[in-house]
Amino acid sequence: QVQLVESGGGLVQPGGSLRLSCAASGSIFSINVMGWYRQAPGKQRELVATIASNSLTNYGDSVKGRFTISRDNAKNGVFLQMNNLKPEDTAVYYCYLRTPSSYWGQGTQVTVSS
């Protein structure tokens, strides 16, 4: 059984920064993909960023240049540094792992508002 536990969400003003963390535990293959998706009210879940175990990254167009994804392979952790946050970044952010089955965290709320 694989579990994903997220932390780091909260309320921030426009232009501010937040860092999300996710720790994975359980039966995880060394070759995998971890990442973040988000879902705003009334919208579909969308890609934020993913990072493979070989460090190959992929970003959604709306966050390129502002968000940075990283990982700690030894601890099965993935991180998302979010800078220059905008109100449209407000959403529930979900940690994601493919190993090779797909798993999701419970989500953490990020609210960008003045």
N, C-alpha and C positions, 0 to 999 in steps of 0.2 A: 504494500500500500504506500502510495506517495502522498505526502502532505506538503503544501506550500503555505507559508505564513508571511504575510506582508506587514510592513510598518512604515511610518513616516508621513502619512497623509496629514492634512489639516487645512487651516484657513490662512491664506497669504494675500497680500495686496498685489495689484498689478505691478509687474516689473520685479517682483520678488523671486525667491528661489526656494525650492524644496528638494529633499533627497529621499527617494523611496528605496526600501530594502525588502528583499524576499529571500527566505531561507527554505530550501527544499530538503526533505528527509524521506528515507525509504529506499526502495529498490530503483536505483538510477544508473543507467548506462553511462559510461564515460563520454561517449559520443552523443551529444544531445543539443537541443536548442532551448534557450531560456529567453524570456522577454516580458514585455508589458503591452497590454491592450487597455483601451478605455471605452466607457460607455456613458454618454450624457443622456439626460432625460429625453425620451422621445426619439432617440437616435440609435442606430445600429452600433454594435461594438466595432471598434476600429483599431488598426495596428498603431502602436506608438513606436516601439522599437524591439528588435530581437537581436540576440547575439549567440552564435554557435560556439561549441566547445573549442573550435579552432580560432575563435575571436572574430570571425566574419560577422559584420553588423548590417542591419537593415533598419531604416527609419521611415516613419510615415512622413509625407511631404510637409504636413503642417508643423512638425516639430524639428525639422532639420535646422541645424545651426544653433538651436536653443537647448536641446536635450542631449544628454550623453549617457549611453548605456555601458555598463562594465560588469564583470563577473569575477568571482573567486571560485575557481574550479575545485580547489581543495576542500572548500566548505559548502559547495553546491549553492552558492549565493549569487544573486543578481541585483544590481543597483541601477537606479535611474536618477541622474542629476538633472534637475529641471531648473533652467534659468530663464530670466525675462518672461515670467509667466503672464499669460493673458486671460481675461475672463472666459474666453472660449476654450481654455484648457480645463475648465471646471467639469469634472466627471468622476465616476468611480473607476479607479485604476486596478486592473487585475493582473496578477503575476501569472505567467504561463510557462509550462515546461512540456517539451516533447521528447520522449525517451523510450521507445518510439511512440507509445501511446501519449495522448494529450491530457494534461492536467491543468486545473485552474485553482488559484487562490480564492479566498472569500471576498476580496476586494477591499480597497481603502479609498475613502473619499478625499478628493482634492477640490477645494473651493478657492477660486481666485476672485476676490471682490474687495472694493474699497469701503 
